[in-house]
Amino acid sequence: MQQRKGPTSRKEFMLPDMDSTFRVFAAHWRTVEPEWTYPLHKHPLFEVNLVLSGMQEMTVNGRQYRQRQGDLIVLNPGDKHESRAVGGEAMTYYCLHFDVDERSFRELLLQNGECYHPAGSELAVAIKPALAKLVSLTTEEAAMRVEARMITLSAMFELFAALSGTLSKRNRSEEGTRRSAVASQAAAMLEQAVEHAAGGESGVETVQAIAEALGYSMSALNRLFSQAYGMSPRQYVSHMMLKKAKLLLMDHELTIEAISAELGYRTIAHFSRQFKRWTDEPPSQFRARFHE
């Protein structure tokens, strides 16, 4: 008797595996008095700043911009900026700080050469629906409800999709593409090193080995990498290590000692000190929050 074969698929489509995290900091809308000012400062975060009414003058890296209703400014980490209300009337604005570890998205944001986007511009129009949702959700009541927090996460992903979709349409220079390719290759090698527990106590040596393998000096690789991702290779290793450490700590079957070894640390004490330096809490305290 001839054995019948099981059904076979003629076509198959799969989503790519995804492992990305982001954080949102100090999202708020605020109404300020005429002549209100905010001093010159910088921070290691991306920022979206939208004027809802009135007029704001923002100086970014020494260049002045006047934002009216609907005008948008998108800042990269390290951008020096200060702002003030102008026009003799109160001003209302919405401000969102965020960080994200998705490599290609960070590249797009950092390659955006223009921070000011007037109300009718392609980027301002594209992200307006997501921003409108976020503005409406930025209330004390919404922050307390789980449902609203999930809707906020959805709106953030809508914002990221609109930003990346618009920015990806812009042409890159040949030199910029080459630099991006080197940084991307270095990032992939760093991620592989972290995956194979070479990012713990030997992180500096790992970056040095990757620079040599790519034919660059440490300083040159640091510069190219920072231009692409807004952080140094060593900071990128720390970022990946922290994410991996948190995921491992959520697995209650693993001891902290085993996690320390998995991450490439020679001693549990060194891992504990490093984790506390990253998060302001020891790994045991972080774990307790998920296994009470």
N, C-alpha and C positions, 0 to 999 in steps of 0.2 A: 504494500500500500504506500502510495506516495505521500510524504508528509507535507502538510500545507504550511506555507510560510505565513508569518504574522504580517500585519499591515505595515507598510513602509510609508514614510512621509515624503512627499514630492518637493515640498518647500518648507523651510524653517527660518524664522527670524527671531533673534534674541536681542534683548537690551544688553548693553555692556554692563559688566560688574561695576558698581560704584561704591566708593568709600570716601565720603567727604564730610567735613564738619564746618560749621560757621558759628560765630558768636555775635550777638547784637548788644551794643553798649549804649546806655544813656539816650535812648530814643525819646524825644520829647517835642511838644510844640509849646511855644511861649509867646506871650504878648508883652512887649516892652515899651517903656515910655520914650518920648522923643529925646534925642541926644543920648540914648543908651549906648554904651560902648562895651566891647569885650577885648581884652588886651592880646597882644601878639603871643602866639603859642604854636606848638606843633605836637603831634601824637603819633603813635605807631599804628594808626587805624585808618581805614577808608571812611570817608564822611560824605553823606548826601545832605545838602542844605537847600531847602525850598522856602521861598517867601510866599506867604499866604495872603498878606495884605500889607500896605505901606511900602516903604522902600528901605533897603539895606545896602550899605556900601561895604564891600568886603575886599580886603587887600590880601592877595595870595602871592607869596614869593616876590613881593615888591610891586606887583601890578594890581591896579584898582579896577573893581567891577561894581556896577550898580545893578542890584537885583530889584525888580518890581514883581508884582503878583504873577506867580507861575514860573518865574525865572529860577534856574537851578544852578548850583555849583557842586561839582563832584571833586573831592579832594583825595589825594593819595597819601599814604603814610609819609610823614616827614615834611609835608608841605607847611611852610610857615604862613599863618593867616591871622588876621584880626578883623573885627567888624564893628559897625556902628549903625544906628538908625539915623536916617537923614530925611529931609523933607518937612520937618516940623510937625510930624504926627506920629502916633503910636505905630508900631510895626509888629506883625505876627509872623513867626517863621516856624518851620519844622526841621528838626535836625536828627539824623540817624548815623550812628557810628557802628561799623561792623568790621569783622575780620573773617576771612574764609581761606581754607587751605587747598581749594581746587586750583591746581597749577595753571591750567589754560585760562581760567577766569581771571586769576591774578595778573597774568601776562596782559590780557586785554585791557584791564583797568589801568595798569601801569604804563601801557603804551598810548593811552589816551592823552594826546598832546594838549587838549584844550579843556580847561576846567569849567568854563562858563558856558551854559546852554540856555538861551532865552526860551520863553514860554512856547513859541511856535517851532522850535527846532525839533529835528527828528528824535533825538534822545529824550528830550523833555516830554514830548508827546507819547513816546513809547512806554515810558515808565510811570506816566500820570495815573493810570488805573490802579496799579499796585501801591503807589504812594498814597492815593486817596483812601484805600483800605487801611493802610497803616496809620494814617492820621486819625481816622475814625476810631481805630482800636486803641489809640494811645490815651487811655483813661485809667484811673485807679480801679474802677469797677471791672473793666475788661481784663486788667492784669491779674485779677484774682480768680478768673474763671478758666477752667481747663479748656473748655470749648473755644474760648476767645484766643487762648494761647496757641492752640492748634491752627486756628484761622490765621493768626499772625505768622506762624511758620509758613503756611501756604502762600501768604502775601509776600513774604520775603523771597521765596523761590520764584514767584512771579516777577518780582523786582530784578532778581539775578538773571532770569531768562531774558527779560527785556533789555537789560544793560548789555549782556553778552551778545544778544542777537544784533543789536544796533552797532556795537563797537566792532564786531567781527566783520562787518561789511567794509570797513575802512582798509585801504591798501597799506601794506607795510613796505618799507624800503628794503632793497636787497641786503644792505648792511644790517638793518634791524632784524631781518629774517635770519641771517647767519648768527647773530648774537643770540637770538631767541633759541635757535636750534642747539647751540652749545649749552646754554643754561638748562634747556629741557633735558638734554642728555645727562648733564651733571645731576639734575634733580632725580632722574630715574635711577642713576647709580647710587645716590644717597639713600633713596627709598629701599633699594635692594640691600644696601649695607645694614640699614636698620632692621630689615626683615630677617637678616642672618646674624643678628645680635652683634654687629660691629659698630654700633653707635653709642655704646655706653661710655666706658672709660677711655676709649680710643677714638673719640670723635674727631679730634684735631688731626690725628694721623690718617684717618679715613679721608678727610677733605684733602689733605696733602697728596695722598695716593691718587685720588680722582683727578686733581689738577694736573699731576704728572702724566696720567694716562691720556688726558685730553690735550696735552701739549701746552698747558698754560701755567704761569706762575700763580702762587696763591693769591697775590694781590689782584692780578688780572681776572682770575676766576671769581673772586669776591665781588669785583666791580660789575662784571657781566651778570652774575647771578642776582645781585641786588637790584640792578636795573630791570631785570625780568620779573622778579618776585617780591621786591620790596623788603628783603631780608637777606642776611648773609647765609652761605652754605651751612655754617655751624648753627645758626639760629634755626635753619630749616630742619637740621637733624634733631635739635631739641624739640621742635614742634611735632615731628613725627614720633619721636620717642615718647612724648607725653601722651599723645593719642593712643599709642600702642599700650602704654602702661595703664591707662584708664580702662581700656577694654579688657585687659588681663585681670585687673583688680575686680572687675565686675563678675568674674568667674570664681565663685566661692570655693570651688574644688581645688584651686591653685593656692599654694602657700605664698606669702610675700617673699620668702627666701627663693622659691622656685621662679617667681616672676623676676626677681632681681637677676638671677642667673640667665633667664630667657632674654633679658634686655642687654646682657653683656657686662654687667657690673660684677666685679670680683667679690664685693662684700655687700651684705644687706644694708649696712650702715651708710655706705656711700649712696646707694640707691635711695634710701629714705631721706637723706639730706638733699639730694638733687630734686626729688619729688616735692619736698616741702619748699624748696627754692622756687619751683615752677608754680605751685598752687597755694602756698601759705598754709598747707596742712599736711600732716604725715600720711603715708599711704594707708595705714590702718584706719585713720579717721575717714578718709575718702571712701574706703570699702564699707565702713559701718553705715554710711548713709544709704547704701543700696541693699544691706542685709540686716536690717534691724529686726 
